[in-house]
Amino acid sequence: MPGLRGLSCSGFRATPTDAPDHLGGVAVEVAGDAERQELLQRLEEYFSTRRFTNAADAFDTVKAYVRETTAKG
């Protein structure tokens, strides 16, 4: 928007991968395809309406959320 500084990050999309990227992505282990699909759907629903001021904030927020919700105690 005119007059605003920064970057608006939107359009969140969670994508499965066969090769985890621990530096540029968020990698978690899931039991199988059904669990992975459920996690991806929850992430997209939770983050699709969120807006972040920059990509680093978005990445850190998603990473923390994934770690908290998938932590096995």
PyMOL Python script that loads the backbone (N, CA, C, O; Angstrom):
from pymol import cmd

cmd.read_pdbstr("""\
ATOM      1  N   MET A   1       0.840  -1.175   0.000  1.00  0.00           N
ATOM      2  CA  MET A   1       0.000   0.000   0.000  1.00  0.00           C
ATOM      3  C   MET A   1       0.882   1.233   0.000  1.00  0.00           C
ATOM      4  O   MET A   1       1.945   1.235   0.621  1.00  0.00           O
ATOM      5  N   PRO A   2       0.457   2.277  -0.685  1.00  0.00           N
ATOM      6  CA  PRO A   2       1.263   3.506  -0.735  1.00  0.00           C
ATOM      7  C   PRO A   2       1.519   4.064   0.658  1.00  0.00           C
ATOM      8  O   PRO A   2       0.618   4.102   1.495  1.00  0.00           O
ATOM      9  N   GLY A   3       2.733   4.489   0.897  1.00  0.00           N
ATOM     10  CA  GLY A   3       3.097   5.097   2.162  1.00  0.00           C
ATOM     11  C   GLY A   3       3.521   4.115   3.244  1.00  0.00           C
ATOM     12  O   GLY A   3       4.049   4.526   4.277  1.00  0.00           O
ATOM     13  N   LEU A   4       3.301   2.837   3.026  1.00  0.00           N
ATOM     14  CA  LEU A   4       3.724   1.854   4.022  1.00  0.00           C
ATOM     15  C   LEU A   4       5.081   1.287   3.651  1.00  0.00           C
ATOM     16  O   LEU A   4       5.373   1.048   2.479  1.00  0.00           O
ATOM     17  N   ARG A   5       5.894   1.080   4.651  1.00  0.00           N
ATOM     18  CA  ARG A   5       7.212   0.493   4.404  1.00  0.00           C
ATOM     19  C   ARG A   5       7.195  -0.966   4.795  1.00  0.00           C
ATOM     20  O   ARG A   5       6.399  -1.398   5.629  1.00  0.00           O
ATOM     21  N   GLY A   6       8.072  -1.702   4.187  1.00  0.00           N
ATOM     22  CA  GLY A   6       8.185  -3.113   4.526  1.00  0.00           C
ATOM     23  C   GLY A   6       7.548  -3.989   3.462  1.00  0.00           C
ATOM     24  O   GLY A   6       7.105  -3.517   2.415  1.00  0.00           O
ATOM     25  N   LEU A   7       7.517  -5.225   3.753  1.00  0.00           N
ATOM     26  CA  LEU A   7       7.020  -6.235   2.824  1.00  0.00           C
ATOM     27  C   LEU A   7       5.838  -6.948   3.461  1.00  0.00           C
ATOM     28  O   LEU A   7       5.925  -7.402   4.602  1.00  0.00           O
ATOM     29  N   SER A   8       4.768  -7.045   2.752  1.00  0.00           N
ATOM     30  CA  SER A   8       3.612  -7.784   3.232  1.00  0.00           C
ATOM     31  C   SER A   8       3.677  -9.191   2.653  1.00  0.00           C
ATOM     32  O   SER A   8       3.628  -9.371   1.436  1.00  0.00           O
ATOM     33  N   CYS A   9       3.786 -10.167   3.512  1.00  0.00           N
ATOM     34  CA  CYS A   9       3.860 -11.556   3.084  1.00  0.00           C
ATOM     35  C   CYS A   9       2.486 -12.186   3.225  1.00  0.00           C
ATOM     36  O   CYS A   9       1.877 -12.126   4.293  1.00  0.00           O
ATOM     37  N   SER A  10       2.007 -12.780   2.167  1.00  0.00           N
ATOM     38  CA  SER A  10       0.703 -13.432   2.236  1.00  0.00           C
ATOM     39  C   SER A  10       0.691 -14.615   1.290  1.00  0.00           C
ATOM     40  O   SER A  10       1.699 -14.910   0.647  1.00  0.00           O
ATOM     41  N   GLY A  11      -0.424 -15.281   1.202  1.00  0.00           N
ATOM     42  CA  GLY A  11      -0.531 -16.423   0.298  1.00  0.00           C
ATOM     43  C   GLY A  11       0.221 -17.634   0.797  1.00  0.00           C
ATOM     44  O   GLY A  11       0.905 -18.304   0.023  1.00  0.00           O
ATOM     45  N   PHE A  12       0.103 -17.926   2.081  1.00  0.00           N
ATOM     46  CA  PHE A  12       0.817 -19.058   2.655  1.00  0.00           C
ATOM     47  C   PHE A  12       0.425 -20.360   1.962  1.00  0.00           C
ATOM     48  O   PHE A  12      -0.751 -20.602   1.688  1.00  0.00           O
ATOM     49  N   ARG A  13       1.403 -21.174   1.689  1.00  0.00           N
ATOM     50  CA  ARG A  13       1.159 -22.490   1.099  1.00  0.00           C
ATOM     51  C   ARG A  13       2.168 -23.465   1.690  1.00  0.00           C
ATOM     52  O   ARG A  13       3.377 -23.263   1.576  1.00  0.00           O
ATOM     53  N   ALA A  14       1.674 -24.508   2.312  1.00  0.00           N
ATOM     54  CA  ALA A  14       2.527 -25.560   2.860  1.00  0.00           C
ATOM     55  C   ALA A  14       2.708 -26.616   1.786  1.00  0.00           C
ATOM     56  O   ALA A  14       1.742 -27.029   1.143  1.00  0.00           O
ATOM     57  N   THR A  15       3.950 -27.056   1.592  1.00  0.00           N
ATOM     58  CA  THR A  15       4.256 -27.978   0.508  1.00  0.00           C
ATOM     59  C   THR A  15       5.079 -29.159   1.017  1.00  0.00           C
ATOM     60  O   THR A  15       6.099 -28.963   1.678  1.00  0.00           O
ATOM     61  N   PRO A  16       4.648 -30.374   0.718  1.00  0.00           N
ATOM     62  CA  PRO A  16       5.455 -31.538   1.116  1.00  0.00           C
ATOM     63  C   PRO A  16       6.718 -31.640   0.262  1.00  0.00           C
ATOM     64  O   PRO A  16       6.758 -31.174  -0.877  1.00  0.00           O
ATOM     65  N   THR A  17       7.732 -32.251   0.831  1.00  0.00           N
ATOM     66  CA  THR A  17       8.979 -32.436   0.097  1.00  0.00           C
ATOM     67  C   THR A  17       9.602 -33.775   0.481  1.00  0.00           C
ATOM     68  O   THR A  17       9.366 -34.291   1.573  1.00  0.00           O
ATOM     69  N   ASP A  18      10.377 -34.315  -0.404  1.00  0.00           N
ATOM     70  CA  ASP A  18      11.075 -35.570  -0.116  1.00  0.00           C
ATOM     71  C   ASP A  18      12.452 -35.337   0.501  1.00  0.00           C
ATOM     72  O   ASP A  18      13.011 -36.227   1.141  1.00  0.00           O
ATOM     73  N   ALA A  19      12.997 -34.127   0.303  1.00  0.00           N
ATOM     74  CA  ALA A  19      14.319 -33.793   0.823  1.00  0.00           C
ATOM     75  C   ALA A  19      14.200 -32.608   1.782  1.00  0.00           C
ATOM     76  O   ALA A  19      14.016 -31.477   1.331  1.00  0.00           O
ATOM     77  N   PRO A  20      14.300 -32.838   3.091  1.00  0.00           N
ATOM     78  CA  PRO A  20      14.170 -31.749   4.060  1.00  0.00           C
ATOM     79  C   PRO A  20      15.224 -30.665   3.847  1.00  0.00           C
ATOM     80  O   PRO A  20      16.384 -30.960   3.559  1.00  0.00           O
ATOM     81  N   ASP A  21      14.810 -29.422   3.992  1.00  0.00           N
ATOM     82  CA  ASP A  21      15.699 -28.264   3.886  1.00  0.00           C
ATOM     83  C   ASP A  21      15.717 -27.586   5.250  1.00  0.00           C
ATOM     84  O   ASP A  21      14.857 -26.754   5.540  1.00  0.00           O
ATOM     85  N   HIS A  22      16.681 -27.931   6.081  1.00  0.00           N
ATOM     86  CA  HIS A  22      16.744 -27.408   7.437  1.00  0.00           C
ATOM     87  C   HIS A  22      17.182 -25.945   7.485  1.00  0.00           C
ATOM     88  O   HIS A  22      16.995 -25.286   8.508  1.00  0.00           O
ATOM     89  N   LEU A  23      17.753 -25.429   6.416  1.00  0.00           N
ATOM     90  CA  LEU A  23      18.190 -24.036   6.402  1.00  0.00           C
ATOM     91  C   LEU A  23      17.128 -23.100   5.837  1.00  0.00           C
ATOM     92  O   LEU A  23      16.891 -22.030   6.397  1.00  0.00           O
ATOM     93  N   GLY A  24      16.492 -23.483   4.749  1.00  0.00           N
ATOM     94  CA  GLY A  24      15.520 -22.609   4.103  1.00  0.00           C
ATOM     95  C   GLY A  24      14.087 -23.023   4.301  1.00  0.00           C
ATOM     96  O   GLY A  24      13.179 -22.399   3.751  1.00  0.00           O
ATOM     97  N   GLY A  25      13.862 -24.076   5.085  1.00  0.00           N
ATOM     98  CA  GLY A  25      12.511 -24.579   5.288  1.00  0.00           C
ATOM     99  C   GLY A  25      12.316 -25.054   6.709  1.00  0.00           C
ATOM    100  O   GLY A  25      13.203 -24.929   7.554  1.00  0.00           O
ATOM    101  N   VAL A  26      11.156 -25.594   6.954  1.00  0.00           N
ATOM    102  CA  VAL A  26      10.837 -26.156   8.257  1.00  0.00           C
ATOM    103  C   VAL A  26      10.639 -27.646   8.053  1.00  0.00           C
ATOM    104  O   VAL A  26       9.705 -28.060   7.366  1.00  0.00           O
ATOM    105  N   ALA A  27      11.500 -28.448   8.638  1.00  0.00           N
ATOM    106  CA  ALA A  27      11.448 -29.895   8.447  1.00  0.00           C
ATOM    107  C   ALA A  27      10.947 -30.568   9.718  1.00  0.00           C
ATOM    108  O   ALA A  27      11.452 -30.323  10.814  1.00  0.00           O
ATOM    109  N   VAL A  28       9.948 -31.418   9.547  1.00  0.00           N
ATOM    110  CA  VAL A  28       9.430 -32.217  10.660  1.00  0.00           C
ATOM    111  C   VAL A  28       9.209 -33.632  10.163  1.00  0.00           C
ATOM    112  O   VAL A  28       9.006 -33.863   8.971  1.00  0.00           O
ATOM    113  N   GLU A  29       9.252 -34.569  11.087  1.00  0.00           N
ATOM    114  CA  GLU A  29       9.005 -35.959  10.732  1.00  0.00           C
ATOM    115  C   GLU A  29       7.556 -36.303  11.050  1.00  0.00           C
ATOM    116  O   GLU A  29       7.056 -35.984  12.128  1.00  0.00           O
ATOM    117  N   VAL A  30       6.896 -36.946  10.118  1.00  0.00           N
ATOM    118  CA  VAL A  30       5.512 -37.394  10.318  1.00  0.00           C
ATOM    119  C   VAL A  30       5.432 -38.885  10.052  1.00  0.00           C
ATOM    120  O   VAL A  30       6.293 -39.461   9.388  1.00  0.00           O
ATOM    121  N   ALA A  31       4.381 -39.503  10.584  1.00  0.00           N
ATOM    122  CA  ALA A  31       4.258 -40.958  10.503  1.00  0.00           C
ATOM    123  C   ALA A  31       3.925 -41.462   9.104  1.00  0.00           C
ATOM    124  O   ALA A  31       4.269 -42.591   8.754  1.00  0.00           O
ATOM    125  N   GLY A  32       3.268 -40.650   8.315  1.00  0.00           N
ATOM    126  CA  GLY A  32       2.883 -41.108   6.984  1.00  0.00           C
ATOM    127  C   GLY A  32       2.168 -40.023   6.205  1.00  0.00           C
ATOM    128  O   GLY A  32       2.063 -38.880   6.648  1.00  0.00           O
ATOM    129  N   ASP A  33       1.676 -40.406   5.028  1.00  0.00           N
ATOM    130  CA  ASP A  33       1.032 -39.442   4.136  1.00  0.00           C
ATOM    131  C   ASP A  33      -0.200 -38.791   4.757  1.00  0.00           C
ATOM    132  O   ASP A  33      -0.412 -37.591   4.584  1.00  0.00           O
ATOM    133  N   ALA A  34      -1.012 -39.558   5.475  1.00  0.00           N
ATOM    134  CA  ALA A  34      -2.233 -39.009   6.066  1.00  0.00           C
ATOM    135  C   ALA A  34      -1.904 -37.956   7.122  1.00  0.00           C
ATOM    136  O   ALA A  34      -2.532 -36.898   7.157  1.00  0.00           O
ATOM    137  N   GLU A  35      -0.927 -38.235   7.980  1.00  0.00           N
ATOM    138  CA  GLU A  35      -0.520 -37.275   9.007  1.00  0.00           C
ATOM    139  C   GLU A  35       0.081 -36.032   8.369  1.00  0.00           C
ATOM    140  O   GLU A  35      -0.179 -34.913   8.810  1.00  0.00           O
ATOM    141  N   ARG A  36       0.886 -36.230   7.329  1.00  0.00           N
ATOM    142  CA  ARG A  36       1.486 -35.091   6.628  1.00  0.00           C
ATOM    143  C   ARG A  36       0.403 -34.216   6.015  1.00  0.00           C
ATOM    144  O   ARG A  36       0.452 -32.992   6.139  1.00  0.00           O
ATOM    145  N   GLN A  37      -0.570 -34.830   5.358  1.00  0.00           N
ATOM    146  CA  GLN A  37      -1.634 -34.064   4.718  1.00  0.00           C
ATOM    147  C   GLN A  37      -2.453 -33.291   5.753  1.00  0.00           C
ATOM    148  O   GLN A  37      -2.835 -32.146   5.515  1.00  0.00           O
ATOM    149  N   GLU A  38      -2.718 -33.913   6.889  1.00  0.00           N
ATOM    150  CA  GLU A  38      -3.450 -33.242   7.964  1.00  0.00           C
ATOM    151  C   GLU A  38      -2.667 -32.028   8.480  1.00  0.00           C
ATOM    152  O   GLU A  38      -3.236 -30.957   8.688  1.00  0.00           O
ATOM    153  N   LEU A  39      -1.370 -32.207   8.681  1.00  0.00           N
ATOM    154  CA  LEU A  39      -0.525 -31.105   9.143  1.00  0.00           C
ATOM    155  C   LEU A  39      -0.505 -29.970   8.120  1.00  0.00           C
ATOM    156  O   LEU A  39      -0.650 -28.805   8.491  1.00  0.00           O
ATOM    157  N   LEU A  40      -0.329 -30.292   6.846  1.00  0.00           N
ATOM    158  CA  LEU A  40      -0.311 -29.268   5.804  1.00  0.00           C
ATOM    159  C   LEU A  40      -1.620 -28.490   5.770  1.00  0.00           C
ATOM    160  O   LEU A  40      -1.623 -27.267   5.626  1.00  0.00           O
ATOM    161  N   GLN A  41      -2.717 -29.200   5.904  1.00  0.00           N
ATOM    162  CA  GLN A  41      -4.024 -28.539   5.890  1.00  0.00           C
ATOM    163  C   GLN A  41      -4.186 -27.613   7.090  1.00  0.00           C
ATOM    164  O   GLN A  41      -4.676 -26.493   6.946  1.00  0.00           O
ATOM    165  N   ARG A  42      -3.778 -28.074   8.276  1.00  0.00           N
ATOM    166  CA  ARG A  42      -3.858 -27.226   9.476  1.00  0.00           C
ATOM    167  C   ARG A  42      -3.001 -25.984   9.327  1.00  0.00           C
ATOM    168  O   ARG A  42      -3.416 -24.890   9.710  1.00  0.00           O
ATOM    169  N   LEU A  43      -1.797 -26.147   8.769  1.00  0.00           N
ATOM    170  CA  LEU A  43      -0.907 -25.000   8.582  1.00  0.00           C
ATOM    171  C   LEU A  43      -1.509 -23.984   7.619  1.00  0.00           C
ATOM    172  O   LEU A  43      -1.496 -22.783   7.889  1.00  0.00           O
ATOM    173  N   GLU A  44      -2.031 -24.461   6.510  1.00  0.00           N
ATOM    174  CA  GLU A  44      -2.625 -23.550   5.541  1.00  0.00           C
ATOM    175  C   GLU A  44      -3.830 -22.828   6.131  1.00  0.00           C
ATOM    176  O   GLU A  44      -3.998 -21.630   5.907  1.00  0.00           O
ATOM    177  N   GLU A  45      -4.668 -23.532   6.877  1.00  0.00           N
ATOM    178  CA  GLU A  45      -5.836 -22.901   7.486  1.00  0.00           C
ATOM    179  C   GLU A  45      -5.412 -21.861   8.522  1.00  0.00           C
ATOM    180  O   GLU A  45      -5.971 -20.765   8.565  1.00  0.00           O
ATOM    181  N   TYR A  46      -4.438 -22.196   9.347  1.00  0.00           N
ATOM    182  CA  TYR A  46      -4.001 -21.304  10.415  1.00  0.00           C
ATOM    183  C   TYR A  46      -3.301 -20.060   9.883  1.00  0.00           C
ATOM    184  O   TYR A  46      -3.533 -18.953  10.370  1.00  0.00           O
ATOM    185  N   PHE A  47      -2.439 -20.244   8.874  1.00  0.00           N
ATOM    186  CA  PHE A  47      -1.619 -19.125   8.418  1.00  0.00           C
ATOM    187  C   PHE A  47      -2.153 -18.397   7.187  1.00  0.00           C
ATOM    188  O   PHE A  47      -1.643 -17.327   6.855  1.00  0.00           O
ATOM    189  N   SER A  48      -3.142 -18.926   6.511  1.00  0.00           N
ATOM    190  CA  SER A  48      -3.602 -18.302   5.271  1.00  0.00           C
ATOM    191  C   SER A  48      -4.147 -16.892   5.480  1.00  0.00           C
ATOM    192  O   SER A  48      -4.066 -16.067   4.569  1.00  0.00           O
ATOM    193  N   THR A  49      -4.690 -16.600   6.632  1.00  0.00           N
ATOM    194  CA  THR A  49      -5.245 -15.268   6.885  1.00  0.00           C
ATOM    195  C   THR A  49      -4.288 -14.351   7.638  1.00  0.00           C
ATOM    196  O   THR A  49      -4.589 -13.173   7.829  1.00  0.00           O
ATOM    197  N   ARG A  50      -3.154 -14.865   8.063  1.00  0.00           N
ATOM    198  CA  ARG A  50      -2.180 -14.052   8.802  1.00  0.00           C
ATOM    199  C   ARG A  50      -1.388 -13.186   7.847  1.00  0.00           C
ATOM    200  O   ARG A  50      -1.166 -13.564   6.697  1.00  0.00           O
ATOM    201  N   ARG A  51      -0.967 -12.039   8.310  1.00  0.00           N
ATOM    202  CA  ARG A  51      -0.119 -11.134   7.537  1.00  0.00           C
ATOM    203  C   ARG A  51       1.126 -10.838   8.358  1.00  0.00           C
ATOM    204  O   ARG A  51       1.052 -10.622   9.568  1.00  0.00           O
ATOM    205  N   PHE A  52       2.261 -10.832   7.692  1.00  0.00           N
ATOM    206  CA  PHE A  52       3.534 -10.584   8.351  1.00  0.00           C
ATOM    207  C   PHE A  52       4.189  -9.358   7.714  1.00  0.00           C
ATOM    208  O   PHE A  52       3.949  -9.051   6.546  1.00  0.00           O
ATOM    209  N   THR A  53       5.008  -8.671   8.485  1.00  0.00           N
ATOM    210  CA  THR A  53       5.672  -7.487   7.958  1.00  0.00           C
ATOM    211  C   THR A  53       6.896  -7.828   7.124  1.00  0.00           C
ATOM    212  O   THR A  53       7.338  -7.017   6.310  1.00  0.00           O
ATOM    213  N   ASN A  54       7.448  -9.022   7.321  1.00  0.00           N
ATOM    214  CA  ASN A  54       8.594  -9.423   6.504  1.00  0.00           C
ATOM    215  C   ASN A  54       8.708 -10.936   6.469  1.00  0.00           C
ATOM    216  O   ASN A  54       8.117 -11.638   7.290  1.00  0.00           O
ATOM    217  N   ALA A  55       9.463 -11.420   5.522  1.00  0.00           N
ATOM    218  CA  ALA A  55       9.591 -12.862   5.306  1.00  0.00           C
ATOM    219  C   ALA A  55      10.266 -13.562   6.481  1.00  0.00           C
ATOM    220  O   ALA A  55       9.921 -14.700   6.799  1.00  0.00           O
ATOM    221  N   ALA A  56      11.220 -12.902   7.127  1.00  0.00           N
ATOM    222  CA  ALA A  56      11.912 -13.517   8.256  1.00  0.00           C
ATOM    223  C   ALA A  56      10.949 -13.745   9.414  1.00  0.00           C
ATOM    224  O   ALA A  56      10.991 -14.792  10.060  1.00  0.00           O
ATOM    225  N   ASP A  57      10.085 -12.777   9.681  1.00  0.00           N
ATOM    226  CA  ASP A  57       9.081 -12.917  10.736  1.00  0.00           C
ATOM    227  C   ASP A  57       8.130 -14.061  10.404  1.00  0.00           C
ATOM    228  O   ASP A  57       7.788 -14.856  11.279  1.00  0.00           O
ATOM    229  N   ALA A  58       7.706 -14.148   9.158  1.00  0.00           N
ATOM    230  CA  ALA A  58       6.807 -15.213   8.725  1.00  0.00           C
ATOM    231  C   ALA A  58       7.467 -16.571   8.920  1.00  0.00           C
ATOM    232  O   ALA A  58       6.858 -17.488   9.472  1.00  0.00           O
ATOM    233  N   PHE A  59       8.705 -16.701   8.471  1.00  0.00           N
ATOM    234  CA  PHE A  59       9.424 -17.963   8.576  1.00  0.00           C
ATOM    235  C   PHE A  59       9.577 -18.385  10.038  1.00  0.00           C
ATOM    236  O   PHE A  59       9.292 -19.530  10.391  1.00  0.00           O
ATOM    237  N   ASP A  60      10.028 -17.453  10.887  1.00  0.00           N
ATOM    238  CA  ASP A  60      10.241 -17.778  12.294  1.00  0.00           C
ATOM    239  C   ASP A  60       8.944 -18.150  12.996  1.00  0.00           C
ATOM    240  O   ASP A  60       8.932 -19.047  13.839  1.00  0.00           O
ATOM    241  N   THR A  61       7.859 -17.474  12.659  1.00  0.00           N
ATOM    242  CA  THR A  61       6.562 -17.754  13.271  1.00  0.00           C
ATOM    243  C   THR A  61       6.053 -19.132  12.870  1.00  0.00           C
ATOM    244  O   THR A  61       5.582 -19.894  13.714  1.00  0.00           O
ATOM    245  N   VAL A  62       6.146 -19.450  11.589  1.00  0.00           N
ATOM    246  CA  VAL A  62       5.707 -20.763  11.112  1.00  0.00           C
ATOM    247  C   VAL A  62       6.581 -21.859  11.709  1.00  0.00           C
ATOM    248  O   VAL A  62       6.071 -22.891  12.146  1.00  0.00           O
ATOM    249  N   LYS A  63       7.870 -21.646  11.732  1.00  0.00           N
ATOM    250  CA  LYS A  63       8.803 -22.635  12.279  1.00  0.00           C
ATOM    251  C   LYS A  63       8.488 -22.916  13.756  1.00  0.00           C
ATOM    252  O   LYS A  63       8.447 -24.074  14.171  1.00  0.00           O
ATOM    253  N   ALA A  64       8.269 -21.867  14.541  1.00  0.00           N
ATOM    254  CA  ALA A  64       7.949 -22.043  15.960  1.00  0.00           C
ATOM    255  C   ALA A  64       6.624 -22.777  16.130  1.00  0.00           C
ATOM    256  O   ALA A  64       6.509 -23.661  16.979  1.00  0.00           O
ATOM    257  N   TYR A  65       5.630 -22.419  15.332  1.00  0.00           N
ATOM    258  CA  TYR A  65       4.322 -23.063  15.416  1.00  0.00           C
ATOM    259  C   TYR A  65       4.432 -24.557  15.092  1.00  0.00           C
ATOM    260  O   TYR A  65       3.860 -25.393  15.791  1.00  0.00           O
ATOM    261  N   VAL A  66       5.157 -24.877  14.048  1.00  0.00           N
ATOM    262  CA  VAL A  66       5.322 -26.278  13.655  1.00  0.00           C
ATOM    263  C   VAL A  66       6.038 -27.063  14.750  1.00  0.00           C
ATOM    264  O   VAL A  66       5.626 -28.171  15.094  1.00  0.00           O
ATOM    265  N   ARG A  67       7.090 -26.500  15.288  1.00  0.00           N
ATOM    266  CA  ARG A  67       7.841 -27.197  16.339  1.00  0.00           C
ATOM    267  C   ARG A  67       6.980 -27.422  17.565  1.00  0.00           C
ATOM    268  O   ARG A  67       7.037 -28.491  18.171  1.00  0.00           O
ATOM    269  N   GLU A  68       6.183 -26.431  17.941  1.00  0.00           N
ATOM    270  CA  GLU A  68       5.327 -26.554  19.124  1.00  0.00           C
ATOM    271  C   GLU A  68       4.223 -27.574  18.912  1.00  0.00           C
ATOM    272  O   GLU A  68       3.931 -28.363  19.811  1.00  0.00           O
ATOM    273  N   THR A  69       3.610 -27.570  17.748  1.00  0.00           N
ATOM    274  CA  THR A  69       2.465 -28.451  17.513  1.00  0.00           C
ATOM    275  C   THR A  69       2.858 -29.869  17.150  1.00  0.00           C
ATOM    276  O   THR A  69       2.026 -30.773  17.229  1.00  0.00           O
ATOM    277  N   THR A  70       4.093 -30.087  16.758  1.00  0.00           N
ATOM    278  CA  THR A  70       4.516 -31.433  16.391  1.00  0.00           C
ATOM    279  C   THR A  70       5.490 -32.036  17.400  1.00  0.00           C
ATOM    280  O   THR A  70       5.982 -33.147  17.203  1.00  0.00           O
ATOM    281  N   ALA A  71       5.770 -31.305  18.483  1.00  0.00           N
ATOM    282  CA  ALA A  71       6.704 -31.806  19.500  1.00  0.00           C
ATOM    283  C   ALA A  71       6.165 -33.076  20.123  1.00  0.00           C
ATOM    284  O   ALA A  71       4.995 -33.157  20.498  1.00  0.00           O
ATOM    285  N   LYS A  72       7.010 -34.038  20.223  1.00  0.00           N
ATOM    286  CA  LYS A  72       6.634 -35.300  20.834  1.00  0.00           C
ATOM    287  C   LYS A  72       7.269 -35.370  22.217  1.00  0.00           C
ATOM    288  O   LYS A  72       8.492 -35.309  22.351  1.00  0.00           O
ATOM    289  N   GLY A  73       6.447 -35.495  23.226  1.00  0.00           N
ATOM    290  CA  GLY A  73       6.948 -35.474  24.597  1.00  0.00           C
ATOM    291  C   GLY A  73       6.953 -36.788  25.145  1.00  0.00           C
ATOM    292  O   GLY A  73       7.344 -36.975  26.298  1.00  0.00           O
TER     293      GLY A  73
END
""", "prot")
cmd.dss("prot")
cmd.show_as("cartoon", "prot")
cmd.util.cbc("prot")
cmd.orient("prot")
